[in-house]
Amino acid sequence: MAHTGQRDPWERLPGETARQYECFCAYRDMRYLEKPKKPGGVVRPDFTVRRSIRGLAEQMGVTRKSLEPMSAKFDWVARAEEYDSYILDCVAAQNTAQIVKMHEKHAAIAEQMLRKATGRLLTIPDADIDANAVVRMVDIGVKVERLSRGEPTENRTVTHGGALEVENTQRADLSALSDEELNQLAGLLEKSSPG
């Protein structure tokens, strides 16, 4: 059903009485039995629930024959389907916004983990540090940050004419560290490396 002007197809149409529109809304909402969990929330349609004039007539205590002409005249089926599409678009937009928010939160947590791990690495005397634990924290922080930013966290294997090449994609951004701090970190990482 094409949009005419600014009016959405599920809104009250010209020539549709308040009672006719109320009947349409009851038909349209047969798939929306739940209430939103929070204000401004959107409830997904339950596509296992089938809309029907017969079911609506029983629900409203009227005859099916009194609703059928209204349904045909005001194109209830197409309007209700347009409404379902609109609701699904709203649900998708909310999900996308929540996913973006989640990624931002996880990235911020990962940055804090890296900052704390790096700070701790640089302040603990060499003799007192369990380097494996700190390196593990850095490794986890890098992975979480990369995941939060949609980047791969594992090595990628590439073959070129039979030769095997492994590309390490895990990299921490240590650009804010001074040369002295970088040298200390390198020393700690050497201590924790096998062999």
C-alpha positions, 0 to 999 in steps of 0.5 A, spaced: 500 500 500 503 506 497 504 512 502 499 518 500 502 524 503 505 524 510 500 519 513 502 512 514 498 506 512 496 504 519 494 510 521 486 512 521 484 513 513 480 519 510 473 516 511 474 511 516 470 512 522 473 512 529 469 505 530 472 502 524 479 505 526 478 502 533 476 495 529 482 495 525 487 497 530 484 491 534 485 486 528 492 490 527 494 488 534 492 481 534 500 479 534 502 484 539 499 481 545 505 483 550 506 490 552 513 493 552 518 492 557 520 499 558 517 506 556 519 507 549 520 500 548 518 496 542 515 489 542 516 484 536 510 481 533 509 474 534 508 471 527 505 465 530 499 468 532 495 469 525 490 475 524 483 473 522 476 476 522 473 470 525 478 471 531 477 478 532 469 478 531 469 473 537 474 477 541 469 483 540 463 480 540 460 482 533 459 478 527 464 476 522 460 479 517 460 486 520 467 486 520 469 483 513 466 489 509 470 494 513 476 490 512 476 489 505 474 497 504 480 499 508 485 494 506 486 491 513 491 486 511 496 490 507 496 496 512 497 491 518 503 488 514 506 495 513 505 496 520 509 489 522 514 492 517 515 498 521 515 495 527 521 490 525 525 496 522 524 499 529 526 493 533 532 493 528 534 500 529 534 499 537 538 492 536 543 496 532 543 502 537 544 497 543 550 493 539 554 500 538 553 502 545 555 495 547 561 495 543 563 502 545 562 500 553 567 493 551 572 498 548 572 502 554 573 497 559 579 494 554 582 500 554 582 501 562 585 494 562 590 495 558 592 502 561 592 499 568 596 493 566 601 497 562 601 502 569 602 496 573 608 493 569 612 499 569 611 500 577 612 493 579 620 492 581 622 486 576 624 481 582 616 482 585 613 481 578 609 475 576 610 477 568 606 471 566 600 474 569 601 481 567 602 479 560 596 475 560 592 481 562 595 485 556 593 479 552 586 479 554 585 487 554 588 487 547 583 481 544 577 484 548 579 491 545 580 488 538 573 484 538 570 491 540 572 494 534 571 489 530 578 487 528 580 479 528 584 477 534 588 471 532 593 470 527 592 469 520 595 464 515 597 466 508 600 461 503 604 464 497 606 458 492 607 453 497 610 457 503 607 458 509 607 465 512 603 467 519 601 474 520 600 476 527 594 481 528 594 482 535 597 489 537 597 493 543 597 501 542 603 503 546 604 510 542 603 514 549 608 510 552 615 514 553 622 510 550 624 508 558 617 505 559 617 502 552 624 499 554 622 497 561 616 493 557 620 490 552 625 487 558 619 484 562 616 481 555 623 478 554 623 475 561 616 472 560 617 469 553 619 461 553 626 460 551 
